[in-house]
Amino acid sequence: MSGPHILRVERLTREAFAPFGDVIALEGARHFPINGGTTERFHDLATIDVCADGGRPLVSVFRAQPRALPVAITLMERHPHGSQAFIPLAAVSRYAIVVAPAGEFRPDAMRAFLAEGWQGVNYAKGVWHHPLLALDAVSDFVIVDRGGPQPNCDEIPLDGAWALDFTPACAGVA
């Protein structure tokens, strides 16, 4: 019997994640002063797409339990009617992201990323992703996604287990 499929984890960057949605981060974002110069606004960080077919934005908080390494990737999910944003709250150190393009699920198109606690992500409508993967500690995230009359979560089990290889993403990190 063969072992699990290996998925190499990349560092999360806007460019690498663009096919799947948005990286929500202040670094490199358009910003300007407001409120008489007492506040800096980092503007339009993600494309929230939740309003079609009677949808509305929902704001929730998810509290994720840390996953022990090695993490087994056994299922993927998607939200066919809206985007889903994950914005870390204080004390989130890092978390893993596993995604595949929208459309028919293809395991050979999966990619994995390592996000730092100052980076959020917004999955575009229909993008396949693994449920939240906190790594080091209990982690809270603000979630912006879709509420509406239609079910908005499809899950698919993976054929065999996938394991994450963090070596490339952690190279040079103390």
C-alpha positions as CSV (number, residue, x, y, z in Angstrom):
1,M,0.0,0.0,0.0
2,S,1.4,3.4,-0.9
3,G,1.6,6.3,1.5
4,P,-0.3,9.6,1.3
5,H,0.0,12.0,-1.6
6,I,2.3,14.9,-0.7
7,L,1.3,18.5,-1.2
8,R,4.1,21.0,-0.9
9,V,3.2,24.1,1.1
10,E,4.2,27.5,-0.4
11,R,4.4,30.9,1.4
12,L,1.2,32.9,0.9
13,T,1.6,35.8,-1.6
14,R,-1.0,37.8,-3.5
15,E,0.4,36.7,-6.8
16,A,0.4,33.0,-6.0
17,F,-3.1,33.0,-4.4
18,A,-4.7,35.2,-7.1
19,P,-6.3,32.3,-9.0
20,F,-8.3,31.4,-5.8
21,G,-9.2,34.8,-4.4
22,D,-7.6,37.6,-2.4
23,V,-4.9,37.9,0.2
24,I,-6.1,40.3,2.8
25,A,-3.0,42.1,4.1
26,L,-1.9,45.7,4.8
27,E,1.5,45.3,3.1
28,G,1.3,46.7,-0.4
29,A,-2.4,47.7,0.0
30,R,-3.8,51.1,-1.2
31,H,-4.2,53.3,1.8
32,F,-5.0,56.9,2.8
33,P,-5.7,59.0,5.9
34,I,-9.2,59.6,7.0
35,N,-10.9,61.2,10.1
36,G,-8.8,64.3,10.1
37,G,-5.6,62.3,9.7
38,T,-6.1,60.2,12.9
39,T,-6.8,57.0,11.1
40,E,-5.3,55.2,8.1
41,R,-7.7,53.4,5.8
42,F,-6.4,50.3,4.0
43,H,-9.0,50.3,1.2
44,D,-10.8,47.6,-0.8
45,L,-8.7,44.6,0.3
46,A,-11.0,41.8,-1.0
47,T,-13.8,41.3,-3.5
48,I,-16.7,40.1,-1.4
49,D,-19.2,38.4,-3.6
50,V,-22.3,37.3,-1.6
51,C,-25.4,39.2,-2.9
52,A,-26.5,37.2,-5.9
53,D,-29.8,35.3,-5.7
54,G,-31.0,37.0,-2.5
55,G,-27.8,36.5,-0.6
56,R,-26.5,38.9,2.1
57,P,-23.3,39.3,4.0
58,L,-22.8,37.4,7.2
59,V,-20.1,38.3,9.8
60,S,-19.2,35.4,12.1
61,V,-16.2,34.4,14.3
62,F,-14.7,30.9,14.0
63,R,-12.6,29.6,16.8
64,A,-10.2,27.0,15.3
65,Q,-8.5,24.3,17.3
66,P,-4.9,23.7,16.3
67,R,-4.2,20.7,14.1
68,A,-1.4,18.3,15.1
69,L,1.2,17.7,12.4
70,P,1.2,15.9,10.1
71,V,-2.2,17.2,8.9
72,A,-4.2,14.7,6.9
73,I,-6.2,16.4,4.1
74,T,-9.2,14.1,3.5
75,L,-11.9,16.4,2.2
76,M,-12.5,19.7,0.4
77,E,-15.4,22.1,0.4
78,R,-16.7,25.0,-1.7
79,H,-19.3,27.7,-1.4
80,P,-21.0,27.9,-4.8
81,H,-23.1,31.0,-4.1
82,G,-20.6,33.3,-2.5
83,S,-17.1,34.2,-1.5
84,Q,-15.7,33.5,2.0
85,A,-13.2,35.6,3.8
86,F,-11.0,34.6,6.8
87,I,-9.5,37.4,8.8
88,P,-7.3,36.5,11.7
89,L,-7.9,38.2,15.1
90,A,-5.2,38.9,17.6
91,A,-2.7,36.1,18.6
92,V,-3.1,34.0,15.5
93,S,0.4,32.9,14.6
94,R,0.1,31.0,11.3
95,Y,-2.4,28.7,9.5
96,A,-2.4,26.4,6.5
97,I,-4.6,26.8,3.4
98,V,-5.4,24.1,0.8
99,V,-7.2,25.2,-2.3
100,A,-8.2,24.1,-5.8
101,P,-9.7,26.1,-8.6
102,A,-13.5,26.5,-8.9
103,G,-15.4,24.2,-11.2
104,E,-15.1,20.4,-11.3
105,F,-12.7,19.3,-8.5
106,R,-9.3,18.1,-9.6
107,P,-6.9,16.8,-7.0
108,D,-3.9,17.4,-9.3
109,A,-4.7,21.1,-9.2
110,M,-4.6,21.5,-5.4
111,R,-2.1,23.9,-3.9
112,A,-1.2,24.6,-0.3
113,F,-0.1,27.8,1.4
114,L,1.3,28.9,4.8
115,A,-0.3,32.1,6.0
116,E,1.1,34.3,8.7
117,G,-1.2,35.7,11.4
118,W,-1.3,39.1,9.7
119,Q,-2.6,37.7,6.5
120,G,-6.2,36.9,5.8
121,V,-7.7,35.3,2.7
122,N,-10.9,35.6,0.7
123,Y,-11.8,32.5,-1.3
124,A,-13.6,33.5,-4.5
125,K,-17.1,32.0,-5.1
126,G,-16.8,28.3,-5.9
127,V,-13.1,27.8,-5.0
128,W,-12.5,24.5,-3.4
129,H,-10.7,24.7,0.0
130,H,-10.0,22.7,3.0
131,P,-11.7,23.7,6.3
132,L,-9.7,26.0,8.5
133,L,-6.3,24.7,9.5
134,A,-4.9,26.5,12.6
135,L,-1.5,25.2,13.4
136,D,0.0,26.5,16.6
137,A,-2.7,27.5,19.0
138,V,-6.5,28.1,19.3
139,S,-7.1,30.8,16.7
140,D,-10.0,33.2,16.2
141,F,-11.0,34.4,12.7
142,V,-13.6,36.9,11.6
143,I,-15.5,35.3,8.7
144,V,-17.4,37.3,6.0
145,D,-19.5,35.0,3.9
146,R,-23.0,34.5,2.5
147,G,-26.3,34.1,4.1
148,G,-29.3,33.3,1.9
149,P,-32.0,30.9,1.0
150,Q,-29.9,28.3,-0.9
151,P,-27.5,25.8,0.7
152,N,-23.9,27.2,0.2
153,C,-21.5,24.5,1.1
154,D,-20.6,21.5,-1.0
155,E,-18.1,18.9,0.4
156,I,-16.2,16.2,-1.4
157,P,-14.1,13.4,0.2
158,L,-10.7,12.9,-1.3
159,D,-9.6,9.6,-2.8
160,G,-6.8,8.7,-0.3
161,A,-5.1,10.9,2.2
162,W,-3.0,13.9,1.3
163,A,-0.2,15.2,3.6
164,L,1.3,18.6,3.8
165,D,5.1,19.2,3.3
166,F,5.9,22.4,5.1
167,T,9.6,22.3,4.2
168,P,9.6,24.8,1.3
169,A,7.4,27.3,3.1
170,C,9.4,27.2,6.3
171,A,12.9,27.3,4.8
172,G,14.9,30.0,6.5
173,V,12.3,30.5,9.3
174,A,13.6,30.3,12.8
